[in-house]
Amino acid sequence: MATQLAALLPSTTPAGDYDVRVIYNGVASAPVRVKVVDRHFGFATANAAGYGPAQVTNSNLNNGVSLVRMTSGSLNYQGRTWQFRPARRGESLVLWGTGLGPDPASDVTGGSSGDMKDAAQVRVIVGGLEITPTYAGRSPGSPGLDQINFTLPLNTPEGCAVPVQVRAGGRLSNLGTLAIAPGGVDVCSHPFLAADQVRALDAGGTVTVGSFLLTKATSHVTLPGLGNVEMATEDVGGGIFRFRADQMDGMPAGLVIETGTCYYRRHRGRADLDSVTPLPAALDAGPQLILNGPNAANRAVPKAAGNVYNLLLYQSSFGGVGGTGSPTLAAGTYTLSAPGGADVRAFTASTQFPSAFAWTNRDSIASIARGQPLTVTWTGGGTESGAIVAIVGMSGGRVGGTDADPIFDLGIFYCTAPAGARTFTVPPQATAVLPPASASGSDGSVGMLGLIATNDGRQFGRFSAPLVSEGVAPGVFAYAWEIFKSVPVL
């Protein structure tokens, strides 16, 4: 039974809203409302779902075209042998997708009317670096198929999951990842996965990784009828997760962007930004974990559904009611101990919570101006070499659909800087992805800006969890001191 229908939208189709129906055996389906725009590029990914490793080819090998993968090797597909290996700085790559814009020549003959990179203002964004392609347009002989040829700069970040995205016609594509390694290296480098684990992922397998987070969060929000309200929470949670290659951006330190740069995306559709990549499966490490540290002696962290562990340590009251616990997290070392369960044996993890963190120019930032630079300043946030501060902006809300099937328009940027830098300026191309929004949510949209002090998991907070049947899982116990405020996006 057919489960997929492919079609080519004619280049002469005017932009606008349309009802799409499928007629099969004389029976028409219910209409689905779609929006047609001049350009909205999307690239193919290895899992055919629009996230994870991107479908990219490399023509730098002597024996022809190769696939960009996390490891090196070869495979046979439809009678052809394909070479594959990680990309390298300075190499020319080809990203494959569709949606660069109308091209009547392609519709009729499968040809190409030429390069669209200037007309569509195409940029490839790799690890926060914006790259002007050498060609962007139809792939000759393949109606509707676009290719974007680009060269990796010599300062491109390296890793197994470097973010890659395309901006064309002012719109951002889906967000995927690209494996980039030094010359002569046949396996990309992950912050804590061994080479054999990366090979297992690249071959379609899974790896098991521990991820726990100790969080102190303060939000300063504006609510209709209540004005400015401050809410504070502290909690600890996480688990031992089994990841696929297309879920690497959910690993600790998995979404590798060079410190001092940003990634950003805009999403319009029937899902929020956090539901694009499915959550990994979690393993049983026992009925509960035990947390110890300053102000926390032998606190039980219970196991919730799906083998995820979580404990709310403190929640401030709201309007004088609803609070629980008392402020707990203070400077010092915290440990998590697991007794062991059906999948994971006993282990202990520890992390160092910082002594101070303050967003020093928070009160002077009254709004986010779209397409304009935004400077934030702070003090504290950790002193170890792996201490970083993430700057996060987000905005959007529901723009259509029904209560049962809502449509959202959401934007987010995420930048990182060394904690010791004490300042960072978010570039205008990052703030430009945020849709206009109010601070209070009174119009159905809301804007937020925040700073998060954390450790990147490369040197500190590392632990190992012995598995019942699979060896040892590497893991990271990180801290996150978050400060957010609601702001209008103008």
Summary of the structure (lengths in Angstrom):
residues: 490
radius of gyration: 24.0
end to end distance: 49.4
largest distance: 72.6
contacts: 1608
relative contact order: 0.12
helix: 7%
strand: 50%
